[in-house]
């Protein structure tokens, strides 16, 4: 069987799962949004009784914010409901809850899917990644910025704040009017919500309940996105050799999580399945993986091994793998001594 035939068969195998079920989607909305709103309500209502209880409520609520984002994410792919308008309505509502403008994120994320693992098409909807060649040619300032960006404290400490307060509030220069207005409306709705909560319960309660839950959720979101594409033998190719299916199943990992964390993250650990067929709703990803043997042979990352990916900083295109800064320095030294 040729590669083209294998690709065709693989797409055919997962096609039956690319159908949303209204009942399942409604149940997921209920078991996600109702607990989230109850936890937020308890956090606000009990703040003057005990701020500690509010903090606990906010921490637990963050997991439901992540699940809400997965619903938002599915809506942008048109996979949560069959009806396009219903996806847009629910997507915009969950977008306000999670601080993400629906139209902006939908466009950028679709670009990410269309160009994931393509070395010539990076820069939209992905994490900044330099190849060893690019890093070698970069100025000292560019290297400093890149090393800072890839440092865990910046990526997972400052990054969530930048995402919530800056990135999600800005439109791209080429954004169309509909997208620009949607970003403004989302930000306005978010501001109104926060002001109302502040007036009703006090700004301190608002900062603790909304601030903690949104910040932790953003940290988890960045972590999930990072870990799904940053592993040692992740697939990357230049445009002329890039292949969509290979990018999906070899450039996206299977993040094998404990059942509770899998539920909280809305099955997004089956990222290889999602990239292969973005129209599969989150609640069908696991079954698609289990019933498609070729998809079970992809790179599997566990909760324990996932932390190794924090070491990977540069992509070595010649050896087709991620390397650490220490490995880069060793390769550079060997090259300077004429050993390579």
N, C-alpha and C positions, 0 to 999 in steps of 0.2 A: 504494500500500500504506500503510495507517495505521500509526501508531507501535506500536500494540498488536500488529498483525500482524508488524511487523519484529522486535519483541521475541520473539514466539513462534517465528519462523523462526530467530532467532539461538540461542535455547535449544535448538531442535531440531537445529541444525547441530552443536553441541558435545556433545549427549547421548551419541553413540557412544563418546566418549572417557572417559566417567564409569564405567569398569570397570577394576578392578585385575586384574593378572595375577600369580598366585601365584609363578610362576617368576621373573618380573622383580623382584618385591618381595624374594624370597629372595636373588637375586643382589645387589641393592642393599644389603641388610643385610650380606652378606659383604664386598662391596668398600668398605664404610664402616666397619663395626665392627672387622673384622680389622686393617686398617691402623692404626686408632685405638689399639687395644689393643697392637699391636706397637710403635708409637711411644711410647706411655706406658711400656711395659715397657722399651724401650731407654733412655728418659729416666731411669727409676729405676735401672736396672742399671748405667748408665755415669756416674752422678752423681759417684761417688768417683774415677772416672778423669778426668773433665773436666766440670765444671758447664756449660761452654760448649756441649758436645755435648747435654747435657740441655735447655738453653734452645732450641737449634735443633730438637730433637725436639718440644718443647712448642709452638713456633711452628708447625711443620708440622702437628702434631696438631690445632691449633685449626681448621684447615680441615675436618677430618673431624668435629670436634664440630659445626660448622655443618651438615654433611650429616646427622649424627645427629639434629640438631634438626628438620630437614626431614622426616625419617621420623617423628619424634615428632609433628610438626605434622599430617602426613597421617593418622596414627592418630587424632588428636582429631577429625578430620573424618569418620572411618570410611571413608577412601578408600585406605588402604594395603593392607588385606586386605578380602575380602568378609565374613569372619567377624567379628562384633562383639567377641567375647571375645578373639580373637587380636589385634585392634587394641588392646584394653585391656591385654593382657599385654605386648606389645611397646612400647606407649605408656608404660606405667609403668617399664619397664626403661630405655628411652631417656630417660625423664623424669629418672630418678635420675642417669644419665650427664651430662645437660645441666643439671641442678639444677632442672628445672621439674616441679611437681606436676601430674600428668595431669588430674585432675578439675577442679582450679581453673582451669587454663589452657584446658581445653576449654570450660568455661562462658563464661569471659570472652572467648575468641576467637570463639565463635559469636555473642556479643552484638556484637562488633566487626563481623562480617560482616553482621549484620542491621541495623546502624545506621551503617555507614561512610558518610561524607559527609553525614550528617543533622545539621544544625546544632542541632536540638532534642534530639538523643539522644546527646550526646557524654559521655565520662567513664569508660567501661569498655573496657579493652583497646585504648586508642588513645593517641596522643601529645597532650599538652596543647596546644591551639590556641585562641587568642583571635581574635575578629573585631575590626576597627577600632573598632566601636561599643562592644564590651565593654571594650576597652583604654582607650578614652576615658573610660568611666565608672568604671574601676577606681581604687582608692586607690593612694597612692604605694607602700605596702607590697606590694600585689598586683602592681603593675607591676614592682617590684624582683624579686619572686619569679619572675614570668613571664620577665623578661629574663634572669635567672640560669638558669632552666630551659632556655631556648632557646639559651643560649650553648654553642658546640661543646665547650668544655672541660668544662662540667657535663654536657651530654647524652651525650657520647661518652667522657668521662674519668671522671667520678664516677658517671654513670648505670649503667654495667655493674656496678659494685660494689653499688649500691643494689638493682639487679635481682636479683643473685645472693644477696646476704646478707640483704636485708630484704623486698623485694616478693614474692619467691617463697616466703618463709617465713610470710607472713601470710594469714589467711583474711578474706574479706569478712564483714561483719556478718550478711548474709542467707544465708551459705553453709549448705548442708544438712550433716547429720552425715557423710554419705559423703564429701563434699568435704573437710570439716575433717579427718577421719581420714586421708584420702589425703595431704593436705599434711603432717601430722605424720609419717606413715610414710615419705614421700619424704625429708623432712628427716632423720629418724632413720637411714635407709639411707645417706644421703649422709655423715652424721657418722661412722657406723661405717666406711664405706669410707675416709674420710680418716684416721681414727684408725689403722686397720689399715696403711695405706700409711706413716703416720708411724712406727709401731712397727717395721715391716719395713725401711724405707729411711731413716728420719730425717725430722724435720719440715722441714728445709731442702729436701730433695729433693721432698717433697710440695708445699711452697709453690711451688717452681719449676715442676715438671711440671704439677700440677693448676692452680695459680694462674695461670700464664702462658697455658696453653691455654684455660682457661675465660674468662679476662678478654678475650683477643683475640677469641674466638668471640662473646662478648657484645657487644663493640664492633661487630663485623661485623653481628651480628643487629639491633642497634638501627639501624645505618646502613641496612641493607636495608629495614627496616620504615619508617623515616623517609622515605627517598627514593622509595618506591613510592606515597606519598600526598601528598608535599609538592613540588609543581611549580607553576609560575606559573598555569596555567589549569585547575588541578584543580577538579573538580566538587564543589560544596557547595550544599545547598538546605535550606530549612526543611521541616518535616514535611509541610505541605500540598502542597508541590511536589516533594518528594523521590521519586525513582524508583530502584528497586533495580538495574535493568539499566544505567541511566545512571551510577549510582554506581560500578558495577563497571567499565565500559569507559571512563568519562570521569574517574572519581575515583581510578583506579589506573593507574599507568604501565606501559609495556613497557620494562624496564630491559635494554637490549641490551648484554650483557657478552661479553667474549672467551670462547671455548669452555671454557678451563680454569676460569675464574671461574663460568661458567654451570654447570659440572659440580659445583664445590664448593658452590655455593648451591642446588643441587637444582632448577634451572629456576624458582626463585621470581621471577625477573625477569619472567616471563610473568604478572605479578600481575593484570592485567586479566582474563585467562582464569580464573585461580584464583578471583577474586571473582565472576565470572559463574557458574561451576560449581565449587563447592568440593569436589565428590565426584570430580573428576578427579585421579588420582594424579600426583605431581610428574613422573614419567617420561613422562607423556602430554601435558603442557602445551604443549611445543614443537610437536608435531604438530597439536594442536587449533588453535594459533595459525596455523600454516602452511596449514592446509586450510580456514580460515574467513576469507575475504577481508575482511569487515567489521571483524574484530578486528585486522587489520594496519594500520588507519587510526587507531589510538589514538595518544596522545602517546608518542613514543619518546624515551627518555633514554639517552645513551651514558655510558661511564665518565667521559669528559672533561666533558660538560655537566652531569653529576649534581652536581658540586661547586657549581654555581650555586645549587642549592636551599638551601645553607647560609645564603644571604642572606635567604631568605623567613621572615618572623617573624609576620606578621598576615594574616588573611584579610579582604579588602575585599569584603564581601557585595554592596555596591551595584554594583561593577564586576566581580564574580565572578572574582577573581584574588588570589593571594598578593602581598604587598608587603613591602618592607623597612622597618625602623624609620626610615630616612632618608626614604623616600617618605611614610611616615605623617606625619613631622614637617612635610614640605613641604605635604601636603594640609591638615594642621591649621593651618599658618600662613596658607595661602591662604583657608581658611574663616574664620579670625579677621579677615582683611582684607576679607571680604565678596566674595571673588573666586569663591567656589563657591556 
